[in-house]
Amino acid sequence: MRNTNFSVIVKVNDKGVPLISNKDEMMNFFGKFPGSNAIMSAVVFPGNGSKSLIGYYMKKIVPDFQNIFKKVDGEYLSLKSTDEKLRKMCPIMLEEIDKEESGGFDLVRVKSVYELNRIELVEFVEFVKMLAGTEYDYFIENPNNFSS
């Protein structure tokens, strides 16, 4: 079965025109489905930098998942443990260490949200929101709707 999902990160310029950085990748993806229909949606994140997105993650997403894990899995986790669990679940947060350095085994280091660039941070936030919806049937509000 071929993948029917595609995500693209877009920067909107001062005139409101979306600038697609991986346009070729997007065109290759849609080229696999000639004559098909597609639904495209946009989630707009605040333009004032990564700090607000990290705040949204720490103050909204992590507490929401803390409650999800408690209700669904029966796990009573601290906010710190919830954050660690979420980061371990997302491939973008895992960094493999070369076999030479690890003595023949692939070790994985879990990145902090503070290490990510803006695009990686958006991908991570979207991943955990998608995880909430698909695995736990829970909708996490977009950052534009959230106020601390």
C-alpha positions in Angstrom: 0.0 0.0 0.0 1.5 3.4 -0.9 1.6 6.4 1.3 -1.3 8.7 0.7 -0.2 11.4 3.3 2.1 14.3 2.7 3.1 17.3 4.8 4.8 20.4 3.7 6.2 23.3 5.7 5.5 26.7 4.2 6.8 30.1 5.0 4.4 32.9 4.2 6.1 36.1 3.0 5.2 39.7 3.9 2.7 39.8 1.1 0.9 36.7 2.2 2.3 34.5 -0.5 3.2 30.9 0.6 6.8 29.9 -0.2 7.1 26.2 -0.4 10.6 25.0 0.3 10.2 21.4 -0.9 8.0 22.0 -3.9 9.7 19.3 -6.0 9.0 16.7 -3.3 5.3 17.8 -3.2 5.0 17.6 -7.0 6.6 14.1 -7.0 4.1 13.0 -4.3 1.0 14.3 -6.2 2.4 12.9 -9.5 1.8 9.4 -8.0 -2.0 10.1 -8.0 -3.0 11.4 -11.4 -6.7 12.2 -11.8 -7.2 11.9 -8.0 -8.8 14.4 -5.6 -6.9 15.7 -2.6 -7.7 17.8 0.5 -5.2 20.3 1.6 -5.4 22.1 4.9 -3.2 24.6 6.6 -2.2 25.1 10.2 -0.7 28.5 10.8 1.7 28.9 13.6 2.6 32.2 15.3 5.3 34.0 13.4 7.1 35.3 16.5 9.7 32.5 16.6 10.3 29.2 18.2 9.8 30.4 21.8 6.1 30.7 21.4 5.9 27.2 19.8 8.0 25.7 22.6 5.6 27.4 25.1 2.6 26.0 23.3 4.2 22.5 23.4 5.2 22.8 27.1 2.0 24.5 28.4 -0.6 22.9 26.2 0.5 19.7 24.5 2.5 18.1 27.4 -0.2 18.6 30.0 -2.8 17.3 27.5 -0.7 14.2 27.0 -0.2 13.8 30.7 -4.0 13.5 31.1 -4.2 11.3 28.0 -1.6 8.8 29.4 -3.4 8.9 32.8 -6.9 8.2 31.3 -6.0 5.8 28.5 -2.8 4.0 29.7 -3.3 4.4 33.5 0.2 6.0 33.7 0.6 8.8 36.2 3.6 10.7 34.8 5.2 14.0 35.7 5.2 16.7 33.1 9.0 16.0 32.6 8.4 12.3 32.1 5.5 13.0 29.7 7.8 15.3 27.7 10.5 12.6 27.6 8.0 9.9 26.5 6.6 12.2 23.7 10.1 13.0 22.4 11.1 9.3 22.4 8.0 8.5 20.3 8.9 10.9 17.5 11.6 9.9 14.9 12.7 13.5 14.4 13.7 13.7 18.0 16.0 10.6 17.8 19.6 11.0 16.9 21.6 7.8 16.1 25.2 7.6 17.3 27.7 5.9 15.0 28.6 2.3 15.7 32.3 3.1 16.2 31.4 5.4 19.1 29.0 3.0 20.6 31.1 -0.1 20.4 29.1 -1.9 17.7 25.6 -0.9 18.7 23.4 1.9 17.4 22.7 4.1 20.3 20.0 6.7 20.2 20.1 10.1 21.9 16.8 11.9 22.4 17.0 15.6 21.4 15.6 18.4 23.4 13.0 20.7 21.9 15.5 23.5 22.4 17.9 21.9 19.9 15.5 21.9 17.0 15.3 24.5 14.3 11.9 26.1 13.6 11.0 23.6 10.8 11.9 20.6 12.9 10.0 22.0 15.8 6.9 22.5 13.7 7.2 18.9 12.4 7.6 17.6 16.0 4.5 19.5 17.2 2.5 18.3 14.2 3.6 14.8 14.9 2.5 14.7 18.5 -0.8 16.4 17.6 -1.4 13.7 14.9 -0.4 11.1 17.5 -3.1 12.4 19.9 -5.7 12.2 17.2 -4.8 8.9 15.6 -3.7 6.8 18.7 -5.8 8.4 21.4 -8.8 10.0 19.6 -8.0 13.4 21.2 -7.9 16.8 19.5 -5.3 19.3 20.6 -6.2 22.9 19.8 -4.0 24.8 17.4 -1.7 27.4 19.0 -3.7 30.3 17.5 -6.7 29.2 19.6 -4.7 28.6 22.8 -3.9 31.2 25.4 -1.9 30.4 28.5 
